[in-house]
Amino acid sequence: MVQYVTTGEVYMHWSRAMLSSLLVVGAVILGVTSFLMHMLELIAAQRDSLRTMRPPDRMRPARRTAS
């Protein structure tokens, strides 16, 4: 990019540019995938904690504690 901007021409072989762009796209895909997997793990953990603390409803009445 710097060579093209400064001189208006590129002396590098096209395959090197393609390989570098492929590696950049691969790194972005891996980064986004790992971020999404982490978010899904957090959502699953949050849902598990909410299941244990579910408020009573008509089908499952609240238990009274003996005091």
MMTF fields as JSON, N, C-alpha, C and O atoms, coordinates in Angstrom:
{
  "mmtfVersion": "1.0.0",
  "mmtfProducer": "UNKNOWN",
  "numBonds": 267,
  "numAtoms": 268,
  "numGroups": 67,
  "numChains": 1,
  "numModels": 1,
  "chainsPerModel": [1],
  "groupsPerChain": [67],
  "chainIdList": ["A"],
  "bondAtomList": [4, 2, 8, 6, 12, 10, 16, 14, 20, 18, 24, 22, 28, 26, 32, 30, 36, 34, 40, 38, 44, 42, 48, 46, 52, 50, 56, 54, 60, 58, 64, 62, 68, 66, 72, 70, 76, 74, 80, 78, 84, 82, 88, 86, 92, 90, 96, 94, 100, 98, 104, 102, 108, 106, 112, 110, 116, 114, 120, 118, 124, 122, 128, 126, 132, 130, 136, 134, 140, 138, 144, 142, 148, 146, 152, 150, 156, 154, 160, 158, 164, 162, 168, 166, 172, 170, 176, 174, 180, 178, 184, 182, 188, 186, 192, 190, 196, 194, 200, 198, 204, 202, 208, 206, 212, 210, 216, 214, 220, 218, 224, 222, 228, 226, 232, 230, 236, 234, 240, 238, 244, 242, 248, 246, 252, 250, 256, 254, 260, 258, 264, 262],
  "bondOrderList": [1, 1, 1, 1, 1, 1, 1, 1, 1, 1, 1, 1, 1, 1, 1, 1, 1, 1, 1, 1, 1, 1, 1, 1, 1, 1, 1, 1, 1, 1, 1, 1, 1, 1, 1, 1, 1, 1, 1, 1, 1, 1, 1, 1, 1, 1, 1, 1, 1, 1, 1, 1, 1, 1, 1, 1, 1, 1, 1, 1, 1, 1, 1, 1, 1, 1],
  "groupList": [{"groupName": "MET", "atomNameList": ["N", "CA", "C", "O"], "elementList": ["N", "C", "C", "O"], "formalChargeList": [0, 0, 0, 0], "bondAtomList": [1, 0, 2, 1, 3, 2], "bondOrderList": [1, 1, 2], "singleLetterCode": "M", "chemCompType": "L-PEPTIDE LINKING"}, {"groupName": "VAL", "atomNameList": ["N", "CA", "C", "O"], "elementList": ["N", "C", "C", "O"], "formalChargeList": [0, 0, 0, 0], "bondAtomList": [1, 0, 2, 1, 3, 2], "bondOrderList": [1, 1, 2], "singleLetterCode": "V", "chemCompType": "L-PEPTIDE LINKING"}, {"groupName": "GLN", "atomNameList": ["N", "CA", "C", "O"], "elementList": ["N", "C", "C", "O"], "formalChargeList": [0, 0, 0, 0], "bondAtomList": [1, 0, 2, 1, 3, 2], "bondOrderList": [1, 1, 2], "singleLetterCode": "Q", "chemCompType": "L-PEPTIDE LINKING"}, {"groupName": "TYR", "atomNameList": ["N", "CA", "C", "O"], "elementList": ["N", "C", "C", "O"], "formalChargeList": [0, 0, 0, 0], "bondAtomList": [1, 0, 2, 1, 3, 2], "bondOrderList": [1, 1, 2], "singleLetterCode": "Y", "chemCompType": "L-PEPTIDE LINKING"}, {"groupName": "THR", "atomNameList": ["N", "CA", "C", "O"], "elementList": ["N", "C", "C", "O"], "formalChargeList": [0, 0, 0, 0], "bondAtomList": [1, 0, 2, 1, 3, 2], "bondOrderList": [1, 1, 2], "singleLetterCode": "T", "chemCompType": "L-PEPTIDE LINKING"}, {"groupName": "GLY", "atomNameList": ["N", "CA", "C", "O"], "elementList": ["N", "C", "C", "O"], "formalChargeList": [0, 0, 0, 0], "bondAtomList": [1, 0, 2, 1, 3, 2], "bondOrderList": [1, 1, 2], "singleLetterCode": "G", "chemCompType": "PEPTIDE LINKING"}, {"groupName": "GLU", "atomNameList": ["N", "CA", "C", "O"], "elementList": ["N", "C", "C", "O"], "formalChargeList": [0, 0, 0, 0], "bondAtomList": [1, 0, 2, 1, 3, 2], "bondOrderList": [1, 1, 2], "singleLetterCode": "E", "chemCompType": "L-PEPTIDE LINKING"}, {"groupName": "HIS", "atomNameList": ["N", "CA", "C", "O"], "elementList": ["N", "C", "C", "O"], "formalChargeList": [0, 0, 0, 0], "bondAtomList": [1, 0, 2, 1, 3, 2], "bondOrderList": [1, 1, 2], "singleLetterCode": "H", "chemCompType": "L-PEPTIDE LINKING"}, {"groupName": "TRP", "atomNameList": ["N", "CA", "C", "O"], "elementList": ["N", "C", "C", "O"], "formalChargeList": [0, 0, 0, 0], "bondAtomList": [1, 0, 2, 1, 3, 2], "bondOrderList": [1, 1, 2], "singleLetterCode": "W", "chemCompType": "L-PEPTIDE LINKING"}, {"groupName": "SER", "atomNameList": ["N", "CA", "C", "O"], "elementList": ["N", "C", "C", "O"], "formalChargeList": [0, 0, 0, 0], "bondAtomList": [1, 0, 2, 1, 3, 2], "bondOrderList": [1, 1, 2], "singleLetterCode": "S", "chemCompType": "L-PEPTIDE LINKING"}, {"groupName": "ARG", "atomNameList": ["N", "CA", "C", "O"], "elementList": ["N", "C", "C", "O"], "formalChargeList": [0, 0, 0, 0], "bondAtomList": [1, 0, 2, 1, 3, 2], "bondOrderList": [1, 1, 2], "singleLetterCode": "R", "chemCompType": "L-PEPTIDE LINKING"}, {"groupName": "ALA", "atomNameList": ["N", "CA", "C", "O"], "elementList": ["N", "C", "C", "O"], "formalChargeList": [0, 0, 0, 0], "bondAtomList": [1, 0, 2, 1, 3, 2], "bondOrderList": [1, 1, 2], "singleLetterCode": "A", "chemCompType": "L-PEPTIDE LINKING"}, {"groupName": "LEU", "atomNameList": ["N", "CA", "C", "O"], "elementList": ["N", "C", "C", "O"], "formalChargeList": [0, 0, 0, 0], "bondAtomList": [1, 0, 2, 1, 3, 2], "bondOrderList": [1, 1, 2], "singleLetterCode": "L", "chemCompType": "L-PEPTIDE LINKING"}, {"groupName": "ILE", "atomNameList": ["N", "CA", "C", "O"], "elementList": ["N", "C", "C", "O"], "formalChargeList": [0, 0, 0, 0], "bondAtomList": [1, 0, 2, 1, 3, 2], "bondOrderList": [1, 1, 2], "singleLetterCode": "I", "chemCompType": "L-PEPTIDE LINKING"}, {"groupName": "PHE", "atomNameList": ["N", "CA", "C", "O"], "elementList": ["N", "C", "C", "O"], "formalChargeList": [0, 0, 0, 0], "bondAtomList": [1, 0, 2, 1, 3, 2], "bondOrderList": [1, 1, 2], "singleLetterCode": "F", "chemCompType": "L-PEPTIDE LINKING"}, {"groupName": "ASP", "atomNameList": ["N", "CA", "C", "O"], "elementList": ["N", "C", "C", "O"], "formalChargeList": [0, 0, 0, 0], "bondAtomList": [1, 0, 2, 1, 3, 2], "bondOrderList": [1, 1, 2], "singleLetterCode": "D", "chemCompType": "L-PEPTIDE LINKING"}, {"groupName": "PRO", "atomNameList": ["N", "CA", "C", "O"], "elementList": ["N", "C", "C", "O"], "formalChargeList": [0, 0, 0, 0], "bondAtomList": [1, 0, 2, 1, 3, 2], "bondOrderList": [1, 1, 2], "singleLetterCode": "P", "chemCompType": "L-PEPTIDE LINKING"}],
  "groupTypeList": [0, 1, 2, 3, 1, 4, 4, 5, 6, 1, 3, 0, 7, 8, 9, 10, 11, 0, 12, 9, 9, 12, 12, 1, 1, 5, 11, 1, 13, 12, 5, 1, 4, 9, 14, 12, 0, 7, 0, 12, 6, 12, 13, 11, 11, 2, 10, 15, 9, 12, 10, 4, 0, 10, 16, 16, 15, 10, 0, 10, 16, 11, 10, 10, 4, 11, 9],
  "groupIdList": [1, 2, 3, 4, 5, 6, 7, 8, 9, 10, 11, 12, 13, 14, 15, 16, 17, 18, 19, 20, 21, 22, 23, 24, 25, 26, 27, 28, 29, 30, 31, 32, 33, 34, 35, 36, 37, 38, 39, 40, 41, 42, 43, 44, 45, 46, 47, 48, 49, 50, 51, 52, 53, 54, 55, 56, 57, 58, 59, 60, 61, 62, 63, 64, 65, 66, 67],
  "secStructList": [7, 2, 2, 2, 2, 2, 2, 1, 7, 7, 7, 1, 7, 2, 2, 2, 2, 2, 2, 2, 2, 2, 2, 2, 2, 2, 2, 2, 2, 2, 2, 2, 2, 2, 2, 2, 2, 2, 2, 2, 2, 2, 2, 2, 2, 2, 2, 2, 2, 2, 2, 2, 6, 7, 7, 7, 7, 1, 1, 1, 7, 7, 7, 7, 7, 7, 7],
  "xCoordList": [0.828, 0.0, 0.875, 0.619, 1.906, 2.768, 3.484, 3.602, 3.955, 4.661, 3.731, 4.145, 2.513, 1.552, 1.181, 1.039, 1.025, 0.647, 1.794, 1.566, 3.024, 4.152, 4.609, 4.913, 4.664, 5.207, 4.133, 4.369, 2.971, 1.937, 2.073, 1.262, 3.096, 3.315, 3.64, 4.038, 3.46, 3.765, 4.722, 4.466, 5.826, 6.823, 6.784, 7.636, 5.81, 5.68, 4.824, 3.932, 5.108, 4.331, 2.922, 2.748, 1.921, 0.533, 0.224, -0.669, 0.958, 0.66, 0.973, 0.315, 1.952, 2.262, 1.145, 0.808, 0.571, -0.552, -1.778, -2.482, -2.034, -3.162, -2.981, -3.929, -1.769, -1.509, -1.66, -2.24, -1.149, -1.257, -2.712, -3.129, -3.484, -4.898, -5.655, -6.558, -5.311, -5.935, -5.631, -6.513, -4.402, -4.037, -4.755, -5.155, -4.917, -5.629, -7.1, -7.66, -7.72, -9.126, -9.272, -10.228, -8.344, -8.382, -8.254, -8.947, -7.38, -7.214, -8.475, -8.863, -9.11, -10.349, -11.449, -12.196, -11.547, -12.567, -12.319, -13.263, -11.085, -10.774, -11.09, -11.621, -10.775, -11.056, -12.548, -12.988, -13.325, -14.777, -15.38, -16.26, -14.916, -15.439, -15.141, -16.017, -13.93, -13.606, -14.403, -14.808, -14.633, -15.462, -16.891, -17.466, -17.467, -18.838, -18.949, -19.941, -17.956, -17.982, -17.944, -18.643, -17.127, -17.048, -18.388, -18.832, -19.025, -20.321, -21.373, -22.198, -21.358, -22.314, -22.094, -23.057, -20.843, -20.56, -21.075, -21.605, -20.926, -21.442, -22.967, -23.545, -23.616, -25.076, -25.558, -26.533, -24.885, -25.271, -25.086, -25.93, -23.999, -23.77, -24.824, -25.28, -25.206, -26.227, -27.575, -28.31, -27.904, -29.178, -29.207, -30.243, -28.085, -28.029, -28.245, -28.919, -27.678, -27.853, -29.28, -29.778, -29.943, -31.33, -32.29, -33.347, -31.961, -32.841, -32.959, -34.03, -31.867, -31.908, -32.636, -33.115, -32.727, -33.34, -34.683, -35.089, -35.374, -36.64, -37.707, -37.854, -38.435, -39.482, -40.661, -40.837, -41.452, -42.601, -43.658, -43.786, -44.404, -45.514, -46.714, -46.7, -47.717, -48.929, -48.698, -49.346, -47.798, -47.543, -46.634, -46.761, -45.731, -44.784, -44.879, -44.178, -45.713, -45.857, -44.587, -43.787, -44.425, -43.259, -43.319, -44.392, -42.178, -42.098, -41.994, -41.275, -42.723, -42.639, -41.606, -41.539, -40.817, -39.787, -40.354, -41.125, -39.97, -40.441, -39.577, -38.381, -40.183, -39.429, -39.91, -39.386],
  "yCoordList": [-1.19, 0.0, 1.259, 2.208, 1.245, 2.423, 2.644, 3.778, 1.574, 1.677, 2.2, 3.023, 1.743, 2.197, 3.659, 4.408, 4.063, 5.453, 6.401, 7.475, 6.019, 6.932, 6.984, 8.065, 5.851, 5.835, 5.66, 6.004, 5.139, 4.902, 3.557, 3.208, 2.794, 1.468, 0.477, 0.857, -0.807, -1.858, -2.828, -3.297, -3.124, -4.025, -5.405, -6.249, -5.628, -6.9, -7.855, -7.421, -9.144, -10.146, -10.221, -10.079, -10.44, -10.439, -11.518, -11.346, -12.631, -13.729, -13.352, -13.839, -12.507, -12.067, -11.208, -11.328, -10.352, -9.524, -10.393, -10.155, -11.384, -12.28, -13.09, -13.258, -13.596, -14.376, -13.52, -13.967, -12.309, -11.456, -11.083, -11.046, -10.806, -10.494, -11.714, -11.579, -12.9, -14.126, -14.345, -14.743, -14.089, -14.241, -13.219, -13.539, -12.016, -10.995, -11.38, -11.27, -11.829, -12.243, -13.442, -13.507, -14.385, -15.542, -15.132, -15.676, -14.182, -13.71, -13.004, -13.166, -12.229, -11.549, -12.574, -12.437, -13.588, -14.626, -15.364, -15.618, -15.708, -16.373, -15.477, -15.949, -14.217, -13.291, -13.136, -13.158, -12.98, -12.832, -14.125, -14.089, -15.26, -16.542, -16.761, -17.202, -16.463, -16.648, -15.685, -16.048, -14.464, -13.505, -14.02, -13.967, -14.519, -15.028, -16.264, -16.419, -17.144, -18.321, -17.908, -18.484, -16.91, -16.414, -15.807, -16.028, -15.051, -14.462, -15.545, -15.43, -16.594, -17.688, -18.419, -18.836, -18.578, -19.192, -18.325, -18.848, -17.011, -16.113, -16.141, -16.115, -16.194, -16.265, -17.571, -17.578, -18.677, -19.974, -19.971, -20.497, -19.386, -19.319, -18.444, -18.756, -17.364, -16.484, -17.195, -17.067, -17.929, -18.656, -19.75, -19.976, -20.426, -21.458, -20.856, -21.451, -19.684, -19.066, -18.565, -18.53, -18.176, -17.712, -18.87, -18.677, -20.049, -21.199, -21.577, -21.976, -21.454, -21.82, -20.768, -21.08, -19.538, -18.457, -18.052, -16.898, -18.973, -18.661, -18.322, -19.046, -17.247, -16.895, -17.868, -18.506, -17.984, -18.894, -18.39, -17.186, -19.313, -18.951, -19.84, -20.543, -19.83, -20.594, -22.096, -22.84, -22.545, -23.981, -24.494, -25.639, -23.655, -24.04, -23.03, -22.019, -23.263, -22.295, -22.216, -23.151, -21.093, -20.885, -21.803, -22.06, -22.282, -23.129, -22.23, -21.231, -22.61, -21.846, -22.472, -23.694, -21.646, -22.139, -22.198, -21.329, -23.213, -23.359, -22.48, -22.728, -21.46, -20.561, -20.652, -19.961],
  "zCoordList": [0.0, 0.0, 0.0, -0.74, 0.84, 0.928, -0.398, -0.862, -1.001, -2.279, -3.376, -4.192, -3.403, -4.414, -4.212, -5.179, -2.959, -2.682, -3.008, -3.564, -2.669, -2.884, -4.343, -4.848, -5.022, -6.388, -7.455, -8.613, -7.106, -8.099, -8.78, -9.638, -8.405, -8.991, -7.887, -6.786, -8.204, -7.246, -7.921, -9.03, -7.246, -7.797, -7.14, -7.415, -6.285, -5.579, -6.427, -7.155, -6.322, -7.051, -6.469, -5.259, -7.309, -6.887, -5.857, -5.028, -5.901, -4.981, -3.526, -2.607, -3.321, -1.961, -1.398, -0.22, -2.212, -1.77, -1.475, -0.493, -2.305, -2.081, -0.807, -0.04, -0.574, 0.624, 1.879, 2.869, 1.844, 3.026, 3.3, 4.457, 2.26, 2.486, 2.982, 3.808, 2.498, 2.986, 4.464, 5.225, 4.871, 6.279, 7.162, 8.282, 6.671, 7.443, 7.598, 8.688, 6.515, 6.588, 7.52, 8.294, 7.457, 8.356, 9.819, 10.679, 10.103, 11.474, 11.968, 13.125, 11.105, 11.487, 11.763, 12.731, 10.923, 11.122, 12.436, 13.184, 12.725, 13.994, 15.189, 16.195, 15.087, 16.177, 16.434, 17.583, 15.373, 15.526, 16.061, 16.921, 15.562, 16.028, 17.502, 18.246, 17.936, 19.354, 20.227, 21.331, 19.751, 20.5, 20.637, 21.724, 19.542, 19.585, 20.469, 21.181, 20.44, 21.305, 22.771, 23.604, 23.079, 24.456, 24.887, 26.014, 24.006, 24.333, 24.546, 25.453, 23.727, 23.904, 25.225, 25.869, 25.63, 26.929, 28.07, 29.05, 27.958, 28.99, 29.055, 30.142, 27.894, 27.861, 28.476, 29.226, 28.167, 28.733, 30.247, 30.972, 30.729, 32.17, 32.845, 33.944, 32.197, 32.758, 32.795, 33.773, 31.764, 31.746, 32.809, 33.435, 33.017, 34.055, 35.44, 36.281, 35.676, 36.992, 37.174, 38.299, 36.095, 36.205, 36.425, 37.026, 35.963, 36.149, 37.616, 38.072, 38.357, 39.759, 40.597, 41.687, 40.112, 40.869, 40.267, 40.4, 39.612, 38.975, 40.027, 41.012, 39.826, 40.791, 40.679, 39.641, 41.717, 41.674, 40.7, 40.474, 40.133, 39.267, 39.58, 40.591, 38.771, 39.057, 39.015, 39.751, 38.177, 38.053, 39.173, 39.607, 39.63, 40.684, 41.815, 41.782, 42.803, 43.891, 44.736, 44.776, 45.399, 46.253, 47.467, 48.013, 47.874, 49.079, 50.308, 50.317, 51.324, 52.562, 53.452, 53.591, 54.042, 54.951, 56.368, 56.775, 57.101, 58.487, 59.391, 59.545, 59.983, 60.843, 62.271, 63.144]
}
